[in-house]
Amino acid sequence: MSSVLTDLFPHPIVQAPMAGGVSVPQLAAAVSDAGGLGFLAAGYKTADGMYQEIKQLRGLTSRPFGVNLFLPQPETADPAAVDVYAHQLAGEASWYETELGDPESGRDDGYDAKLAVLLDNPVPVVSFHFGVPAREVIDSLHRVGTLTFVTATTAEEARAVERAGADVVIAQGVEAGGHQGTHRDVPETDGSGVGLLSLVAQVRESVGIPIVAAGGIMRGGQIAAVLAAGASAAQLGTAFVTAHESGAHALHKQALTNPLFVRTELTRAFTGRPARALVNRFLREHGPYAPAAYPEVHHLTAPLRKAAAKAGDAQGLALWAGQGHRMARELPAGQLVEVLVAELAAARTALSAGGAR
Ligand SMILES: Cc1cc2nc3c(=O)[nH]c(=O)nc-3n(C[C@H](O)[C@H](O)[C@H](O)COP(=O)(O)O)c2cc1C
């Protein structure tokens, strides 16, 4: 592992930030205590909500951790498309006996206020999703001793991350659960993304900064593979959704290994930006025509998802999942890190012995 990372956490395992209440302080603390890097997700939090979680996490662990922010997104090109989608979702609202959300309710997610909190109360790592922060932002975080990680989904995006002065690029393969961290929203929702092993190799030949590999990783053997391809560590999301400390809804945890859900797809149905989820009724029915409008669609569908959760209906939830979801294990997070580390060691021994298994 690159020394900038080994100084922070001994095992090459990062617990992905997971917005929507999944990566709670208890989860991040358990991972950091086990020698990985735990993360809080502040993308949907207010600045104060983020600050409170950081305080709580500091009370649970003295180990390093990270906080994740979403880059503000450009204005939606076609507000009329959001109106059309709202019209198409009217039946869902009456089915779940709720109202649709106000699409304009949260265009400003408080990015600047969150940055101000992170400069006043520095944390070891800040990561960014959905774009590259301005160089001054990265420089100001460096001045308070914070390392910066930025997601990239192509070699070109990785070069932009390096040019901006970030310390680490998170190479996110198309297999990944949740939102693709593309720097700009792209027209296609599927079929154009790069698979993780290929992406890591391309990024390795494109930039000099350390790489954290993310997407579909569920076992230590896969971590060995991305390390061999040039990554310094692996970032796992779906594998930690089923951890005991995860704040994911029980329906989400159960769905990952429920044989009823056999496929994942990239969809705009829930938030307006491509994200990988288990294929359920809502995704099947609304995915094909959902508009490119983040965060408007996120706010529009929020009450539907809340009502579906209340009704115990997994068919109406955003069941974020990477392609490896069926291999999810229900373990305490610290134990999951230990198992992954043991599998990684076994895979490395097998590799160096040159033996096929
Ligand atoms: C439930 C869930 C929520 C996620 N939320 C975020 C987030 O808030 N910020 C972020 O940078 N990545 C987020 N991701 C993406 C992860 O950072 C990572 O790229 C992905 O989990 C890796 O693929 P995997 O799920 O197959 O391990 C999320 C992923 C999941 C599964």
The ligand as an ORCA input file, in Angstrom:
! r2SCAN-3c Opt
* xyz 0 1
  C     -25.843      2.012     -0.459
  C     -24.739      2.750     -1.152
  C     -24.627      4.134     -0.980
  C     -23.565      4.830     -1.576
  N     -23.415      6.168     -1.313
  C     -22.261      6.803     -1.706
  C     -21.966      8.114     -1.241
  O     -22.727      8.730     -0.495
  N     -20.793      8.681     -1.649
  C     -19.886      8.026     -2.461
  O     -18.834      8.576     -2.775
  N     -20.157      6.770     -2.898
  C     -21.308      6.148     -2.541
  N     -21.548      4.859     -2.949
  C     -20.597      4.221     -3.891
  C     -19.372      3.674     -3.159
  O     -18.492      4.713     -2.834
  C     -18.580      2.645     -3.986
  O     -18.181      3.227     -5.200
  C     -19.352      1.377     -4.271
  O     -20.057      0.950     -3.141
  C     -18.406      0.276     -4.694
  O     -19.101     -0.809     -5.232
  P     -19.673     -2.014     -4.328
  O     -20.910     -1.486     -3.723
  O     -19.927     -3.092     -5.318
  O     -18.615     -2.344     -3.303
  C     -22.624      4.143     -2.395
  C     -22.763      2.765     -2.570
  C     -23.796      2.070     -1.962
  C     -23.882      0.573     -2.157
*
